[in-house]
Amino acid sequence: LVNIHSVQPIPGSSFTMTPSPIVLSAYGTNNKLTAIDVLQRWLMIYKEFHSRNIRVVGFSTDEDPKYLRAMRLTSNFFVEHQTLNICSDTSAFTVKIPSNWSSWFLLNSTQLFIFMQDGIHLCTKIRNRLLSKIAKLKMGLYDVSINHLFKLIDTTNNMDHNLCKSDLDIRDKQNFSSCQRIADDKVLNLLMLNDEYKATYIYLLMLNLLIITYTECTILLSDRVYYAWIILFFIRFWGIWLHITKSSRKLSATNNPRKREEEFNSFFKIYTSRINRRQKYIM
């Protein structure tokens, strides 16, 4: 495996464009590390930047359990006793949390650094699940299918959706521009016209809201939280439905082992994605 650390500069209010990220380091690893190893690495990066008068606000990673545990330990999040006291550093900052939030907003007021969602990574992950040739995504009587987008390209004017078949190529797994195009309002409006495309429409609507929530800089904080919770509760309900209908779906696929495997993989991947995403939202 290769670990890559990149730095995303935070622009000032006078900047009209967000600066591109910069690669900090890249190295090979066997991934045999612990949450404490991850935390020590973060602290080293933080201190090295601080010695150069650069303030690291926080870190963002994928849903690897070791990284999530490092986040939880650092934030003393859902721990009975404080396990680490790295916030005694004089460079720690204070978050002004309203007193009436204390019953539900679980964040210590003093933090050395915080943790953030990698919005682009999450959006491309959702896109890649849609484009997968193996995963079978189902909502009620309807299928979430990339074929619906292919049909739009073949049967409607390109000016109506601005899609091309290269947008549906899964080989480019980090193509965020493709995420933006397939979840664009023009595409959603066309999908909404056909009842057979209901599940695909809902799936891409969630992707659209994810893009707004985690990558748009201009929306209000209240709107960002509102859209995030819409997505979260939808994924929870979808996971519950998959769990409730698991037996009936397996029974219908008894004579088709390939279909049975796809149904199981669909349930497993969506359900675990829900768990990971819930942890990220909480963080």
N, C-alpha and C positions, 0 to 999 in steps of 0.2 A: 504494500500500500504506500501511497504518497500523501503526506500531510502538507497542505498549502495554507499559509497564513497570509491574509491580505488585509490592507488597511483602507478604511473608507473615511476620507476627510469629511468633516462636517462644515458646510459652507456658512458664511455669515449672511446676514440679512441683505447685504448689498449684492450677493451673487445671484445671477439669473439662471445659472445651470449648476447641477450637482457635479462636483469633480469625480472623475473616474477613480475606482479603487486602485491601489498600488500593491504589488506583491511584496510581502515582507520577507518570507522565507519559504523554502520547499525542501523536504527531506523524506527519505524512505523510513518506513516503520513497520514492525511486525504487529503493531496494535496491542502489545502486551503491556498495558499501562493501567494505572488505577485512577480513581477520581482525584486522589491527592496529587498524583503526578500532573494531572491536568491543571489543578489549581496552582501548583508550584510554577508551571509554565506560564500561566496567566500573570502571576505575580512578577515573574522575571521580566516579561514583556512590559508590564505596567511600569516597573521601576526603571527599566532602560529608557523608555520614552520620557518618563518624568524627569530623569536626569538631563534630558535634552530640551526641557521646557515644553514638552508636548503632553497634553492631558488625554489619557485614554478614558473615554466615557463608559465603555462597556464592551462585551464580547457577544458574538452570535455564532451558533454552531448548528449542526443537524441534531436529530433526536437520539444519538448514541447514548445509552444508559449511563456510561461513565461521565459524559459531559453534563447530562442532566443532574446527576448526583453531585458533581462539583458545583453546579449552579445552586443547588439546594443547600449544600453545606456552607457555601460562601454567604448566602443570603440568610442563613439560619431559618430556613423556610420549612415549616412543619417538622421541627425538631423539638424534643422535650426539653433539652438543655442546650445552651449555646455551645457549639462544638469548636468554633473558630472565632478568634477575635482579631480579624485583620483590619477592622474599621477604626481601630484606635490610632491609626496612622494620621498624622496632621494634615495630610492631603485629602482625606476623606471629605465628601460633601454631604450636605444635609438636604433631604427631601421634605418639603413642607406639606405634610399630609393632614388634611382637615380632621379634626377630632371626631366628627360624626362618621368618619369612614372606618374607624378602628375595628368595627365588628365584621367587616368583610374585605377590606383592602389589606392584604397580608404582605407588608413590606416594611422593614425597619427604616426609621427615618434617617439613619446614618449609613452611608454606603461608600465603599472604596471605588467600586464600579458596579454597573448593572448589566442585565442580560436582555438581549433583544431578539425578536424573530427575524430570521433571514427570509424576507418576503419573496424575493426572486426565486430562491431555492424551493420554497413551498409551492409557488405558482407553477414552476416547471415540473415539479413532482406530480401535481394534479393533472397537468397536460399530458405527461408521459403515461399516466395510468389510462387515460382515455385512448391514447394512440397504441397501446399495447395490443399485440395480436393474440395474447394468451388470456389476459384478464377478462372476465365477463362481468359487467356491471349491470345490475337490474334494479328498477324501482317499480314495485307493484307489477302491473302487466306490461310495462314498457322497458325497453332496453336502452342503455346509454351506448351509442355506437358512433364510431368515426365515419361509418358509411353514410350517415346522414349528412355530414359535411361534404363528403365526396359528391353526393347527389346534388347538393346545393351548387357546387362548382360546375357540375355537368349540365344542370337544367336552368340556371338563372344567370342573369347578366353579371359579369364581374364587377361592374360599377355599383351593384347593389350590396355586395358583401366584401369586396377587396381581398378575397382569399385566392390563394393559388395552391396547387397540390404540394409544393415544397413546404408549405406551412404544416402539412400533415405527415412530414417525414420524421419518424421517431429517432433516427440515427443522430440527429442533433439534439441531444437531451437537455442542453442548457439554452435553448432558443427562446428567450423571453419575449422577443418581438412576435413570435408565433402565438404565444399565450395571449398577447394583447389583441391580435387579429382574430383568433378563433372565438374570443369572448367579447368581441366588440358588439355594441348595441345593434349595428346593422345585421350582424349574423343572428343575434338573439331575436330580432323582429321577424326574420324570415323563418326561423325554426318554430316560432310561436304560431305560425299560420297552419302548421301541419300537426294534427293530433298524434300521429305516430312518432313524432320527434319530441314528445313531452319530456321524457327522461333526459335526453341530451340537452334540451333547453335548460332544464333545472340545473344540471351538472355544470353547464357553461355559465349560467347565471351565478352560481357559487364561485366559479373561477373569476368572474367579473368583479364580484364583491371582494374577493381576496386581493385582487390587483389594486382596487381602490383603497382597501384597508391598510395594506402593508407596503405599498410602493408610491402612492400619491402623497405629495408634500403639502398640497393646498387645502385639503379637507379639514373641517373642524374636528377637534379631539372627540367631542361628543358623537359626531357621525362615525368616526373611526371605531369607537367602542361599540356603537349600535350595530354596525355592519359585522363586526367581529363576532358578536353574540348571535346574530342571525345565522351565520355560517356554522358556529359551534353547535347550536341547538339542532340545526338541520342534520348535521353529521351524526349527532347523538341519536336522533329519531331514526335515521337511516340504519344505523348500527343495530338499534333495537328491533326494527322490522326484519333485518337480515337474521337476527338471532331467533325471533319468534317463528319465522317461516323456514328455518333451516331444515327441519324434518320433512316438511312437505316438498321442498325443493330437491332434497336428496332422493325422496321416493320417486319423484317424477323423472329423475335421471338414472334410475336403477339399471335400465337397459342400455345406457350410454355412458361407459366409464369415463370417456374423455370429457363429456359435459359435466359429470359429477365432480371431476377434479377441478374444472374451471369454476364451478359454483363454490366449492370449498375455498379455493384460492381467493375468489372474489370476497367472500365473507371475511376470511382471515386478514387480508390486506386492508380492506376498508375499516374493519374493526380496530386493528392495531394503529392505523393512521389516525383514527379518532382519538385513541388514547394518547398517542404522541402529540397530537395537535392540542389536546386539552392541556397537557403539561406545558406546552409552549405558551398557550394563552395565559395560563396562570402566572408563568414566569414574567 
